[in-house]
Amino acid sequence: MPNIGPLELAIVFVIVLLIFGPKRLPGLGRQLGTGMREFKDSITGSGKNDRDDDDEDYRDDRAKVESALGRPEGEKAPLADEPAREHTPR
């Protein structure tokens, strides 16, 4: 497979600029980047949707634990009254 040098890249860029014009070029680049990201995410099986599902699972689990402890949702656990002591193993 032949290598593409800087001269060839410049020629391709000029042709694309002439075809699409300077106003549509940023949008075209953005769409190309988004398409590449979606393709990569579909190949690896990861993506933003997977992370959103994990966040929802975390919130559901947290709500269950807080209700089991008898605290209203969102209320923080009480802090200890005395400062932490250093523990040395024997």
PyMOL Python script that loads the backbone (N, CA, C, O; Angstrom):
from pymol import cmd

cmd.read_pdbstr("""\
ATOM      1  N   MET A   1       0.846  -1.169   0.000  1.00  0.00           N
ATOM      2  CA  MET A   1       0.000   0.000   0.000  1.00  0.00           C
ATOM      3  C   MET A   1       0.896   1.238   0.000  1.00  0.00           C
ATOM      4  O   MET A   1       1.787   1.354   0.841  1.00  0.00           O
ATOM      5  N   PRO A   2       0.670   2.154  -0.925  1.00  0.00           N
ATOM      6  CA  PRO A   2       1.534   3.329  -1.011  1.00  0.00           C
ATOM      7  C   PRO A   2       1.284   4.292   0.154  1.00  0.00           C
ATOM      8  O   PRO A   2       0.172   4.406   0.671  1.00  0.00           O
ATOM      9  N   ASN A   3       2.352   4.971   0.542  1.00  0.00           N
ATOM     10  CA  ASN A   3       2.244   5.965   1.608  1.00  0.00           C
ATOM     11  C   ASN A   3       1.711   7.269   1.045  1.00  0.00           C
ATOM     12  O   ASN A   3       1.969   7.617  -0.108  1.00  0.00           O
ATOM     13  N   ILE A   4       0.959   7.990   1.880  1.00  0.00           N
ATOM     14  CA  ILE A   4       0.439   9.293   1.477  1.00  0.00           C
ATOM     15  C   ILE A   4       1.327  10.355   2.109  1.00  0.00           C
ATOM     16  O   ILE A   4       1.444  10.433   3.332  1.00  0.00           O
ATOM     17  N   GLY A   5       1.942  11.159   1.277  1.00  0.00           N
ATOM     18  CA  GLY A   5       2.851  12.196   1.748  1.00  0.00           C
ATOM     19  C   GLY A   5       2.132  13.516   1.970  1.00  0.00           C
ATOM     20  O   GLY A   5       0.926  13.616   1.742  1.00  0.00           O
ATOM     21  N   PRO A   6       2.866  14.527   2.414  1.00  0.00           N
ATOM     22  CA  PRO A   6       2.256  15.837   2.683  1.00  0.00           C
ATOM     23  C   PRO A   6       1.701  16.499   1.422  1.00  0.00           C
ATOM     24  O   PRO A   6       0.687  17.195   1.488  1.00  0.00           O
ATOM     25  N   LEU A   7       2.350  16.293   0.281  1.00  0.00           N
ATOM     26  CA  LEU A   7       1.858  16.887  -0.960  1.00  0.00           C
ATOM     27  C   LEU A   7       0.506  16.292  -1.344  1.00  0.00           C
ATOM     28  O   LEU A   7      -0.404  17.018  -1.743  1.00  0.00           O
ATOM     29  N   GLU A   8       0.376  14.985  -1.225  1.00  0.00           N
ATOM     30  CA  GLU A   8      -0.897  14.335  -1.550  1.00  0.00           C
ATOM     31  C   GLU A   8      -2.005  14.778  -0.597  1.00  0.00           C
ATOM     32  O   GLU A   8      -3.139  15.000  -1.021  1.00  0.00           O
ATOM     33  N   LEU A   9      -1.678  14.907   0.688  1.00  0.00           N
ATOM     34  CA  LEU A   9      -2.671  15.387   1.663  1.00  0.00           C
ATOM     35  C   LEU A   9      -3.119  16.807   1.340  1.00  0.00           C
ATOM     36  O   LEU A   9      -4.305  17.120   1.448  1.00  0.00           O
ATOM     37  N   ALA A  10      -2.194  17.663   0.947  1.00  0.00           N
ATOM     38  CA  ALA A  10      -2.537  19.041   0.591  1.00  0.00           C
ATOM     39  C   ALA A  10      -3.454  19.066  -0.626  1.00  0.00           C
ATOM     40  O   ALA A  10      -4.409  19.842  -0.670  1.00  0.00           O
ATOM     41  N   ILE A  11      -3.170  18.227  -1.604  1.00  0.00           N
ATOM     42  CA  ILE A  11      -4.009  18.172  -2.807  1.00  0.00           C
ATOM     43  C   ILE A  11      -5.419  17.704  -2.449  1.00  0.00           C
ATOM     44  O   ILE A  11      -6.397  18.285  -2.919  1.00  0.00           O
ATOM     45  N   VAL A  12      -5.533  16.670  -1.630  1.00  0.00           N
ATOM     46  CA  VAL A  12      -6.848  16.176  -1.206  1.00  0.00           C
ATOM     47  C   VAL A  12      -7.591  17.265  -0.434  1.00  0.00           C
ATOM     48  O   VAL A  12      -8.788  17.458  -0.643  1.00  0.00           O
ATOM     49  N   PHE A  13      -6.896  17.979   0.455  1.00  0.00           N
ATOM     50  CA  PHE A  13      -7.531  19.045   1.238  1.00  0.00           C
ATOM     51  C   PHE A  13      -8.057  20.153   0.327  1.00  0.00           C
ATOM     52  O   PHE A  13      -9.167  20.643   0.535  1.00  0.00           O
ATOM     53  N   VAL A  14      -7.277  20.555  -0.680  1.00  0.00           N
ATOM     54  CA  VAL A  14      -7.708  21.601  -1.610  1.00  0.00           C
ATOM     55  C   VAL A  14      -8.931  21.135  -2.395  1.00  0.00           C
ATOM     56  O   VAL A  14      -9.865  21.913  -2.592  1.00  0.00           O
ATOM     57  N   ILE A  15      -8.943  19.894  -2.840  1.00  0.00           N
ATOM     58  CA  ILE A  15     -10.097  19.373  -3.588  1.00  0.00           C
ATOM     59  C   ILE A  15     -11.343  19.360  -2.706  1.00  0.00           C
ATOM     60  O   ILE A  15     -12.418  19.767  -3.148  1.00  0.00           O
ATOM     61  N   VAL A  16     -11.207  18.895  -1.462  1.00  0.00           N
ATOM     62  CA  VAL A  16     -12.348  18.875  -0.538  1.00  0.00           C
ATOM     63  C   VAL A  16     -12.824  20.293  -0.261  1.00  0.00           C
ATOM     64  O   VAL A  16     -14.028  20.538  -0.186  1.00  0.00           O
ATOM     65  N   LEU A  17     -11.888  21.233  -0.108  1.00  0.00           N
ATOM     66  CA  LEU A  17     -12.242  22.632   0.134  1.00  0.00           C
ATOM     67  C   LEU A  17     -13.007  23.211  -1.049  1.00  0.00           C
ATOM     68  O   LEU A  17     -13.971  23.953  -0.859  1.00  0.00           O
ATOM     69  N   LEU A  18     -12.587  22.879  -2.268  1.00  0.00           N
ATOM     70  CA  LEU A  18     -13.286  23.371  -3.455  1.00  0.00           C
ATOM     71  C   LEU A  18     -14.675  22.757  -3.588  1.00  0.00           C
ATOM     72  O   LEU A  18     -15.612  23.433  -4.012  1.00  0.00           O
ATOM     73  N   ILE A  19     -14.814  21.491  -3.233  1.00  0.00           N
ATOM     74  CA  ILE A  19     -16.109  20.816  -3.383  1.00  0.00           C
ATOM     75  C   ILE A  19     -17.109  21.299  -2.334  1.00  0.00           C
ATOM     76  O   ILE A  19     -18.240  21.646  -2.673  1.00  0.00           O
ATOM     77  N   PHE A  20     -16.703  21.325  -1.064  1.00  0.00           N
ATOM     78  CA  PHE A  20     -17.644  21.622   0.016  1.00  0.00           C
ATOM     79  C   PHE A  20     -17.647  23.083   0.446  1.00  0.00           C
ATOM     80  O   PHE A  20     -18.642  23.544   1.007  1.00  0.00           O
ATOM     81  N   GLY A  21     -16.594  23.812   0.211  1.00  0.00           N
ATOM     82  CA  GLY A  21     -16.530  25.213   0.597  1.00  0.00           C
ATOM     83  C   GLY A  21     -16.084  25.379   2.038  1.00  0.00           C
ATOM     84  O   GLY A  21     -16.196  24.453   2.841  1.00  0.00           O
ATOM     85  N   PRO A  22     -15.574  26.570   2.365  1.00  0.00           N
ATOM     86  CA  PRO A  22     -15.024  26.795   3.711  1.00  0.00           C
ATOM     87  C   PRO A  22     -16.083  26.822   4.819  1.00  0.00           C
ATOM     88  O   PRO A  22     -15.756  26.582   5.981  1.00  0.00           O
ATOM     89  N   LYS A  23     -17.323  27.104   4.484  1.00  0.00           N
ATOM     90  CA  LYS A  23     -18.358  27.186   5.526  1.00  0.00           C
ATOM     91  C   LYS A  23     -18.823  25.806   5.986  1.00  0.00           C
ATOM     92  O   LYS A  23     -19.180  25.633   7.151  1.00  0.00           O
ATOM     93  N   ARG A  24     -18.822  24.834   5.093  1.00  0.00           N
ATOM     94  CA  ARG A  24     -19.298  23.488   5.450  1.00  0.00           C
ATOM     95  C   ARG A  24     -18.189  22.572   5.940  1.00  0.00           C
ATOM     96  O   ARG A  24     -18.463  21.479   6.435  1.00  0.00           O
ATOM     97  N   LEU A  25     -16.930  23.006   5.809  1.00  0.00           N
ATOM     98  CA  LEU A  25     -15.794  22.156   6.164  1.00  0.00           C
ATOM     99  C   LEU A  25     -15.741  21.811   7.658  1.00  0.00           C
ATOM    100  O   LEU A  25     -15.492  20.649   7.981  1.00  0.00           O
ATOM    101  N   PRO A  26     -15.965  22.763   8.600  1.00  0.00           N
ATOM    102  CA  PRO A  26     -15.945  22.382  10.028  1.00  0.00           C
ATOM    103  C   PRO A  26     -17.037  21.375  10.391  1.00  0.00           C
ATOM    104  O   PRO A  26     -16.792  20.449  11.165  1.00  0.00           O
ATOM    105  N   GLY A  27     -18.224  21.547   9.845  1.00  0.00           N
ATOM    106  CA  GLY A  27     -19.305  20.600  10.113  1.00  0.00           C
ATOM    107  C   GLY A  27     -19.002  19.222   9.554  1.00  0.00           C
ATOM    108  O   GLY A  27     -19.331  18.206  10.166  1.00  0.00           O
ATOM    109  N   LEU A  28     -18.375  19.194   8.394  1.00  0.00           N
ATOM    110  CA  LEU A  28     -17.994  17.922   7.781  1.00  0.00           C
ATOM    111  C   LEU A  28     -16.960  17.197   8.639  1.00  0.00           C
ATOM    112  O   LEU A  28     -17.047  15.985   8.836  1.00  0.00           O
ATOM    113  N   GLY A  29     -15.981  17.946   9.150  1.00  0.00           N
ATOM    114  CA  GLY A  29     -14.975  17.352  10.030  1.00  0.00           C
ATOM    115  C   GLY A  29     -15.582  16.836  11.318  1.00  0.00           C
ATOM    116  O   GLY A  29     -15.198  15.777  11.814  1.00  0.00           O
ATOM    117  N   ARG A  30     -16.533  17.589  11.860  1.00  0.00           N
ATOM    118  CA  ARG A  30     -17.216  17.182  13.093  1.00  0.00           C
ATOM    119  C   ARG A  30     -18.001  15.889  12.872  1.00  0.00           C
ATOM    120  O   ARG A  30     -17.960  14.983  13.704  1.00  0.00           O
ATOM    121  N   GLN A  31     -18.712  15.810  11.752  1.00  0.00           N
ATOM    122  CA  GLN A  31     -19.467  14.599  11.439  1.00  0.00           C
ATOM    123  C   GLN A  31     -18.546  13.404  11.231  1.00  0.00           C
ATOM    124  O   GLN A  31     -18.864  12.287  11.641  1.00  0.00           O
ATOM    125  N   LEU A  32     -17.407  13.642  10.591  1.00  0.00           N
ATOM    126  CA  LEU A  32     -16.441  12.563  10.377  1.00  0.00           C
ATOM    127  C   LEU A  32     -15.894  12.065  11.714  1.00  0.00           C
ATOM    128  O   LEU A  32     -15.770  10.858  11.922  1.00  0.00           O
ATOM    129  N   GLY A  33     -15.565  12.989  12.622  1.00  0.00           N
ATOM    130  CA  GLY A  33     -15.065  12.601  13.945  1.00  0.00           C
ATOM    131  C   GLY A  33     -16.099  11.839  14.747  1.00  0.00           C
ATOM    132  O   GLY A  33     -15.770  10.852  15.406  1.00  0.00           O
ATOM    133  N   THR A  34     -17.351  12.287  14.699  1.00  0.00           N
ATOM    134  CA  THR A  34     -18.427  11.600  15.417  1.00  0.00           C
ATOM    135  C   THR A  34     -18.638  10.193  14.857  1.00  0.00           C
ATOM    136  O   THR A  34     -18.825   9.237  15.611  1.00  0.00           O
ATOM    137  N   GLY A  35     -18.606  10.077  13.546  1.00  0.00           N
ATOM    138  CA  GLY A  35     -18.764   8.760  12.925  1.00  0.00           C
ATOM    139  C   GLY A  35     -17.638   7.813  13.296  1.00  0.00           C
ATOM    140  O   GLY A  35     -17.874   6.632  13.553  1.00  0.00           O
ATOM    141  N   MET A  36     -16.406   8.327  13.324  1.00  0.00           N
ATOM    142  CA  MET A  36     -15.270   7.485  13.704  1.00  0.00           C
ATOM    143  C   MET A  36     -15.377   7.046  15.159  1.00  0.00           C
ATOM    144  O   MET A  36     -15.059   5.903  15.489  1.00  0.00           O
ATOM    145  N   ARG A  37     -15.827   7.954  16.037  1.00  0.00           N
ATOM    146  CA  ARG A  37     -15.981   7.613  17.458  1.00  0.00           C
ATOM    147  C   ARG A  37     -17.058   6.552  17.649  1.00  0.00           C
ATOM    148  O   ARG A  37     -16.872   5.610  18.419  1.00  0.00           O
ATOM    149  N   GLU A  38     -18.185   6.700  16.952  1.00  0.00           N
ATOM    150  CA  GLU A  38     -19.253   5.704  17.056  1.00  0.00           C
ATOM    151  C   GLU A  38     -18.790   4.346  16.526  1.00  0.00           C
ATOM    152  O   GLU A  38     -19.124   3.305  17.093  1.00  0.00           O
ATOM    153  N   PHE A  39     -18.027   4.363  15.445  1.00  0.00           N
ATOM    154  CA  PHE A  39     -17.509   3.114  14.889  1.00  0.00           C
ATOM    155  C   PHE A  39     -16.574   2.440  15.885  1.00  0.00           C
ATOM    156  O   PHE A  39     -16.669   1.233  16.110  1.00  0.00           O
ATOM    157  N   LYS A  40     -15.674   3.211  16.479  1.00  0.00           N
ATOM    158  CA  LYS A  40     -14.727   2.652  17.448  1.00  0.00           C
ATOM    159  C   LYS A  40     -15.466   2.101  18.666  1.00  0.00           C
ATOM    160  O   LYS A  40     -15.129   1.026  19.163  1.00  0.00           O
ATOM    161  N   ASP A  41     -16.481   2.838  19.150  1.00  0.00           N
ATOM    162  CA  ASP A  41     -17.254   2.364  20.302  1.00  0.00           C
ATOM    163  C   ASP A  41     -18.008   1.079  19.979  1.00  0.00           C
ATOM    164  O   ASP A  41     -18.128   0.199  20.831  1.00  0.00           O
ATOM    165  N   SER A  42     -18.517   0.965  18.751  1.00  0.00           N
ATOM    166  CA  SER A  42     -19.237  -0.263  18.397  1.00  0.00           C
ATOM    167  C   SER A  42     -18.278  -1.446  18.278  1.00  0.00           C
ATOM    168  O   SER A  42     -18.657  -2.581  18.567  1.00  0.00           O
ATOM    169  N   ILE A  43     -17.053  -1.192  17.860  1.00  0.00           N
ATOM    170  CA  ILE A  43     -16.056  -2.263  17.752  1.00  0.00           C
ATOM    171  C   ILE A  43     -15.630  -2.738  19.136  1.00  0.00           C
ATOM    172  O   ILE A  43     -15.564  -3.941  19.388  1.00  0.00           O
ATOM    173  N   THR A  44     -15.341  -1.793  20.039  1.00  0.00           N
ATOM    174  CA  THR A  44     -14.848  -2.159  21.370  1.00  0.00           C
ATOM    175  C   THR A  44     -15.974  -2.563  22.308  1.00  0.00           C
ATOM    176  O   THR A  44     -15.720  -3.190  23.336  1.00  0.00           O
ATOM    177  N   GLY A  45     -17.206  -2.220  21.976  1.00  0.00           N
ATOM    178  CA  GLY A  45     -18.334  -2.591  22.832  1.00  0.00           C
ATOM    179  C   GLY A  45     -18.515  -1.656  24.008  1.00  0.00           C
ATOM    180  O   GLY A  45     -19.300  -1.946  24.911  1.00  0.00           O
ATOM    181  N   SER A  46     -17.812  -0.551  24.014  1.00  0.00           N
ATOM    182  CA  SER A  46     -17.985   0.413  25.098  1.00  0.00           C
ATOM    183  C   SER A  46     -18.515   1.705  24.510  1.00  0.00           C
ATOM    184  O   SER A  46     -18.532   1.904  23.296  1.00  0.00           O
ATOM    185  N   GLY A  47     -18.943   2.564  25.398  1.00  0.00           N
ATOM    186  CA  GLY A  47     -19.459   3.839  24.946  1.00  0.00           C
ATOM    187  C   GLY A  47     -20.116   4.586  26.072  1.00  0.00           C
ATOM    188  O   GLY A  47     -20.159   4.123  27.211  1.00  0.00           O
ATOM    189  N   LYS A  48     -20.625   5.746  25.737  1.00  0.00           N
ATOM    190  CA  LYS A  48     -21.253   6.591  26.749  1.00  0.00           C
ATOM    191  C   LYS A  48     -22.504   5.924  27.315  1.00  0.00           C
ATOM    192  O   LYS A  48     -22.783   6.066  28.505  1.00  0.00           O
ATOM    193  N   ASN A  49     -23.258   5.206  26.501  1.00  0.00           N
ATOM    194  CA  ASN A  49     -24.485   4.573  26.979  1.00  0.00           C
ATOM    195  C   ASN A  49     -24.202   3.527  28.045  1.00  0.00           C
ATOM    196  O   ASN A  49     -24.969   3.391  28.999  1.00  0.00           O
ATOM    197  N   ASP A  50     -23.115   2.791  27.895  1.00  0.00           N
ATOM    198  CA  ASP A  50     -22.761   1.796  28.902  1.00  0.00           C
ATOM    199  C   ASP A  50     -22.461   2.467  30.228  1.00  0.00           C
ATOM    200  O   ASP A  50     -22.874   1.981  31.282  1.00  0.00           O
ATOM    201  N   ARG A  51     -21.743   3.585  30.182  1.00  0.00           N
ATOM    202  CA  ARG A  51     -21.404   4.293  31.413  1.00  0.00           C
ATOM    203  C   ARG A  51     -22.656   4.876  32.064  1.00  0.00           C
ATOM    204  O   ARG A  51     -22.760   4.887  33.291  1.00  0.00           O
ATOM    205  N   ASP A  52     -23.603   5.358  31.267  1.00  0.00           N
ATOM    206  CA  ASP A  52     -24.842   5.888  31.825  1.00  0.00           C
ATOM    207  C   ASP A  52     -25.619   4.795  32.546  1.00  0.00           C
ATOM    208  O   ASP A  52     -26.182   5.036  33.614  1.00  0.00           O
ATOM    209  N   ASP A  53     -25.656   3.595  31.972  1.00  0.00           N
ATOM    210  CA  ASP A  53     -26.345   2.478  32.614  1.00  0.00           C
ATOM    211  C   ASP A  53     -25.691   2.131  33.942  1.00  0.00           C
ATOM    212  O   ASP A  53     -26.382   1.836  34.917  1.00  0.00           O
ATOM    213  N   ASP A  54     -24.360   2.165  33.985  1.00  0.00           N
ATOM    214  CA  ASP A  54     -23.651   1.881  35.230  1.00  0.00           C
ATOM    215  C   ASP A  54     -23.979   2.922  36.286  1.00  0.00           C
ATOM    216  O   ASP A  54     -24.156   2.582  37.456  1.00  0.00           O
ATOM    217  N   ASP A  55     -24.064   4.201  35.884  1.00  0.00           N
ATOM    218  CA  ASP A  55     -24.397   5.258  36.836  1.00  0.00           C
ATOM    219  C   ASP A  55     -25.799   5.055  37.399  1.00  0.00           C
ATOM    220  O   ASP A  55     -26.024   5.262  38.591  1.00  0.00           O
ATOM    221  N   GLU A  56     -26.741   4.652  36.551  1.00  0.00           N
ATOM    222  CA  GLU A  56     -28.105   4.414  37.024  1.00  0.00           C
ATOM    223  C   GLU A  56     -28.147   3.240  37.995  1.00  0.00           C
ATOM    224  O   GLU A  56     -28.852   3.291  39.003  1.00  0.00           O
ATOM    225  N   ASP A  57     -27.393   2.181  37.695  1.00  0.00           N
ATOM    226  CA  ASP A  57     -27.330   1.036  38.603  1.00  0.00           C
ATOM    227  C   ASP A  57     -26.755   1.454  39.949  1.00  0.00           C
ATOM    228  O   ASP A  57     -27.235   1.018  40.995  1.00  0.00           O
ATOM    229  N   TYR A  58     -25.730   2.297  39.924  1.00  0.00           N
ATOM    230  CA  TYR A  58     -25.117   2.781  41.162  1.00  0.00           C
ATOM    231  C   TYR A  58     -26.133   3.575  41.978  1.00  0.00           C
ATOM    232  O   TYR A  58     -26.234   3.392  43.191  1.00  0.00           O
ATOM    233  N   ARG A  59     -26.880   4.450  41.323  1.00  0.00           N
ATOM    234  CA  ARG A  59     -27.881   5.256  42.043  1.00  0.00           C
ATOM    235  C   ARG A  59     -28.967   4.364  42.641  1.00  0.00           C
ATOM    236  O   ARG A  59     -29.405   4.586  43.770  1.00  0.00           O
ATOM    237  N   ASP A  60     -29.401   3.354  41.882  1.00  0.00           N
ATOM    238  CA  ASP A  60     -30.423   2.440  42.396  1.00  0.00           C
ATOM    239  C   ASP A  60     -29.912   1.679  43.614  1.00  0.00           C
ATOM    240  O   ASP A  60     -30.616   1.563  44.617  1.00  0.00           O
ATOM    241  N   ASP A  61     -28.687   1.160  43.527  1.00  0.00           N
ATOM    242  CA  ASP A  61     -28.109   0.424  44.656  1.00  0.00           C
ATOM    243  C   ASP A  61     -27.943   1.329  45.866  1.00  0.00           C
ATOM    244  O   ASP A  61     -28.205   0.916  46.995  1.00  0.00           O
ATOM    245  N   ARG A  62     -27.509   2.556  45.635  1.00  0.00           N
ATOM    246  CA  ARG A  62     -27.315   3.492  46.740  1.00  0.00           C
ATOM    247  C   ARG A  62     -28.648   3.798  47.423  1.00  0.00           C
ATOM    248  O   ARG A  62     -28.714   3.863  48.650  1.00  0.00           O
ATOM    249  N   ALA A  63     -29.706   3.985  46.637  1.00  0.00           N
ATOM    250  CA  ALA A  63     -31.019   4.266  47.212  1.00  0.00           C
ATOM    251  C   ALA A  63     -31.502   3.087  48.050  1.00  0.00           C
ATOM    252  O   ALA A  63     -32.099   3.286  49.108  1.00  0.00           O
ATOM    253  N   LYS A  64     -31.252   1.860  47.590  1.00  0.00           N
ATOM    254  CA  LYS A  64     -31.660   0.676  48.358  1.00  0.00           C
ATOM    255  C   LYS A  64     -30.924   0.604  49.686  1.00  0.00           C
ATOM    256  O   LYS A  64     -31.524   0.301  50.717  1.00  0.00           O
ATOM    257  N   VAL A  65     -29.622   0.881  49.664  1.00  0.00           N
ATOM    258  CA  VAL A  65     -28.836   0.828  50.900  1.00  0.00           C
ATOM    259  C   VAL A  65     -29.290   1.914  51.865  1.00  0.00           C
ATOM    260  O   VAL A  65     -29.434   1.656  53.061  1.00  0.00           O
ATOM    261  N   GLU A  66     -29.519   3.127  51.362  1.00  0.00           N
ATOM    262  CA  GLU A  66     -29.943   4.217  52.235  1.00  0.00           C
ATOM    263  C   GLU A  66     -31.314   3.934  52.842  1.00  0.00           C
ATOM    264  O   GLU A  66     -31.553   4.250  54.007  1.00  0.00           O
ATOM    265  N   SER A  67     -32.212   3.341  52.061  1.00  0.00           N
ATOM    266  CA  SER A  67     -33.530   3.034  52.622  1.00  0.00           C
ATOM    267  C   SER A  67     -33.424   1.925  53.663  1.00  0.00           C
ATOM    268  O   SER A  67     -34.164   1.928  54.647  1.00  0.00           O
ATOM    269  N   ALA A  68     -32.511   0.978  53.457  1.00  0.00           N
ATOM    270  CA  ALA A  68     -32.326  -0.094  54.437  1.00  0.00           C
ATOM    271  C   ALA A  68     -31.734   0.443  55.734  1.00  0.00           C
ATOM    272  O   ALA A  68     -32.011  -0.085  56.811  1.00  0.00           O
ATOM    273  N   LEU A  69     -30.920   1.490  55.638  1.00  0.00           N
ATOM    274  CA  LEU A  69     -30.329   2.090  56.833  1.00  0.00           C
ATOM    275  C   LEU A  69     -31.294   3.042  57.536  1.00  0.00           C
ATOM    276  O   LEU A  69     -31.037   3.472  58.661  1.00  0.00           O
ATOM    277  N   GLY A  70     -32.378   3.364  56.889  1.00  0.00           N
ATOM    278  CA  GLY A  70     -33.383   4.227  57.503  1.00  0.00           C
ATOM    279  C   GLY A  70     -33.104   5.707  57.319  1.00  0.00           C
ATOM    280  O   GLY A  70     -33.698   6.539  58.005  1.00  0.00           O
ATOM    281  N   ARG A  71     -32.210   6.047  56.402  1.00  0.00           N
ATOM    282  CA  ARG A  71     -31.929   7.457  56.130  1.00  0.00           C
ATOM    283  C   ARG A  71     -32.679   7.862  54.875  1.00  0.00           C
ATOM    284  O   ARG A  71     -32.814   7.074  53.939  1.00  0.00           O
ATOM    285  N   PRO A  72     -33.167   9.098  54.861  1.00  0.00           N
ATOM    286  CA  PRO A  72     -33.781   9.578  53.623  1.00  0.00           C
ATOM    287  C   PRO A  72     -32.732   9.663  52.516  1.00  0.00           C
ATOM    288  O   PRO A  72     -31.548   9.872  52.782  1.00  0.00           O
ATOM    289  N   GLU A  73     -33.177   9.500  51.288  1.00  0.00           N
ATOM    290  CA  GLU A  73     -32.254   9.494  50.163  1.00  0.00           C
ATOM    291  C   GLU A  73     -31.548  10.846  50.065  1.00  0.00           C
ATOM    292  O   GLU A  73     -32.190  11.893  50.141  1.00  0.00           O
ATOM    293  N   GLY A  74     -30.244  10.819  49.900  1.00  0.00           N
ATOM    294  CA  GLY A  74     -29.465  12.045  49.762  1.00  0.00           C
ATOM    295  C   GLY A  74     -28.869  12.544  51.062  1.00  0.00           C
ATOM    296  O   GLY A  74     -27.953  13.366  51.031  1.00  0.00           O
ATOM    297  N   GLU A  75     -29.358  12.075  52.210  1.00  0.00           N
ATOM    298  CA  GLU A  75     -28.806  12.524  53.487  1.00  0.00           C
ATOM    299  C   GLU A  75     -27.489  11.805  53.727  1.00  0.00           C
ATOM    300  O   GLU A  75     -27.376  10.600  53.503  1.00  0.00           O
ATOM    301  N   LYS A  76     -26.490  12.561  54.188  1.00  0.00           N
ATOM    302  CA  LYS A  76     -25.170  11.976  54.397  1.00  0.00           C
ATOM    303  C   LYS A  76     -25.101  11.264  55.731  1.00  0.00           C
ATOM    304  O   LYS A  76     -25.848  11.584  56.656  1.00  0.00           O
ATOM    305  N   ALA A  77     -24.199  10.294  55.829  1.00  0.00           N
ATOM    306  CA  ALA A  77     -23.992   9.554  57.069  1.00  0.00           C
ATOM    307  C   ALA A  77     -23.373  10.482  58.110  1.00  0.00           C
ATOM    308  O   ALA A  77     -22.580  11.357  57.761  1.00  0.00           O
ATOM    309  N   PRO A  78     -23.728  10.301  59.391  1.00  0.00           N
ATOM    310  CA  PRO A  78     -23.152  11.160  60.424  1.00  0.00           C
ATOM    311  C   PRO A  78     -21.653  10.901  60.565  1.00  0.00           C
ATOM    312  O   PRO A  78     -21.177   9.782  60.371  1.00  0.00           O
ATOM    313  N   LEU A  79     -20.924  11.960  60.907  1.00  0.00           N
ATOM    314  CA  LEU A  79     -19.485  11.847  61.099  1.00  0.00           C
ATOM    315  C   LEU A  79     -19.186  11.359  62.506  1.00  0.00           C
ATOM    316  O   LEU A  79     -20.013  11.510  63.405  1.00  0.00           O
ATOM    317  N   ALA A  80     -18.030  10.787  62.700  1.00  0.00           N
ATOM    318  CA  ALA A  80     -17.620  10.305  64.018  1.00  0.00           C
ATOM    319  C   ALA A  80     -17.366  11.499  64.939  1.00  0.00           C
ATOM    320  O   ALA A  80     -16.905  12.547  64.489  1.00  0.00           O
ATOM    321  N   ASP A  81     -17.675  11.332  66.246  1.00  0.00           N
ATOM    322  CA  ASP A  81     -17.481  12.415  67.203  1.00  0.00           C
ATOM    323  C   ASP A  81     -16.014  12.594  67.575  1.00  0.00           C
ATOM    324  O   ASP A  81     -15.561  13.723  67.769  1.00  0.00           O
ATOM    325  N   GLU A  82     -15.279  11.516  67.675  1.00  0.00           N
ATOM    326  CA  GLU A  82     -13.881  11.627  68.063  1.00  0.00           C
ATOM    327  C   GLU A  82     -12.989  11.409  66.850  1.00  0.00           C
ATOM    328  O   GLU A  82     -13.367  10.701  65.917  1.00  0.00           O
ATOM    329  N   PRO A  83     -11.806  12.013  66.859  1.00  0.00           N
ATOM    330  CA  PRO A  83     -10.917  11.860  65.706  1.00  0.00           C
ATOM    331  C   PRO A  83     -10.414  10.427  65.576  1.00  0.00           C
ATOM    332  O   PRO A  83     -10.397   9.665  66.542  1.00  0.00           O
ATOM    333  N   ALA A  84     -10.014  10.088  64.388  1.00  0.00           N
ATOM    334  CA  ALA A  84      -9.525   8.736  64.122  1.00  0.00           C
ATOM    335  C   ALA A  84      -8.209   8.510  64.852  1.00  0.00           C
ATOM    336  O   ALA A  84      -7.363   9.402  64.922  1.00  0.00           O
ATOM    337  N   ARG A  85      -8.045   7.303  65.395  1.00  0.00           N
ATOM    338  CA  ARG A  85      -6.802   6.956  66.086  1.00  0.00           C
ATOM    339  C   ARG A  85      -5.969   6.071  65.185  1.00  0.00           C
ATOM    340  O   ARG A  85      -6.475   5.338  64.335  1.00  0.00           O
ATOM    341  N   GLU A  86      -4.681   6.169  65.405  1.00  0.00           N
ATOM    342  CA  GLU A  86      -3.770   5.349  64.627  1.00  0.00           C
ATOM    343  C   GLU A  86      -3.797   3.926  65.166  1.00  0.00           C
ATOM    344  O   GLU A  86      -3.741   3.716  66.377  1.00  0.00           O
ATOM    345  N   HIS A  87      -3.880   2.970  64.286  1.00  0.00           N
ATOM    346  CA  HIS A  87      -3.942   1.572  64.690  1.00  0.00           C
ATOM    347  C   HIS A  87      -2.633   0.901  64.306  1.00  0.00           C
ATOM    348  O   HIS A  87      -2.253   0.886  63.135  1.00  0.00           O
ATOM    349  N   THR A  88      -1.953   0.351  65.291  1.00  0.00           N
ATOM    350  CA  THR A  88      -0.710  -0.362  65.005  1.00  0.00           C
ATOM    351  C   THR A  88      -0.945  -1.850  65.196  1.00  0.00           C
ATOM    352  O   THR A  88      -1.423  -2.269  66.250  1.00  0.00           O
ATOM    353  N   PRO A  89      -0.617  -2.653  64.196  1.00  0.00           N
ATOM    354  CA  PRO A  89      -0.812  -4.104  64.330  1.00  0.00           C
ATOM    355  C   PRO A  89       0.160  -4.690  65.352  1.00  0.00           C
ATOM    356  O   PRO A  89       1.274  -4.191  65.513  1.00  0.00           O
ATOM    357  N   ARG A  90      -0.260  -5.736  66.033  1.00  0.00           N
ATOM    358  CA  ARG A  90       0.591  -6.355  67.071  1.00  0.00           C
ATOM    359  C   ARG A  90       1.225  -7.591  66.574  1.00  0.00           C
ATOM    360  O   ARG A  90       1.970  -8.240  67.309  1.00  0.00           O
TER     361      ARG A  90
END
""", "prot")
cmd.dss("prot")
cmd.show_as("cartoon", "prot")
cmd.util.cbc("prot")
cmd.orient("prot")
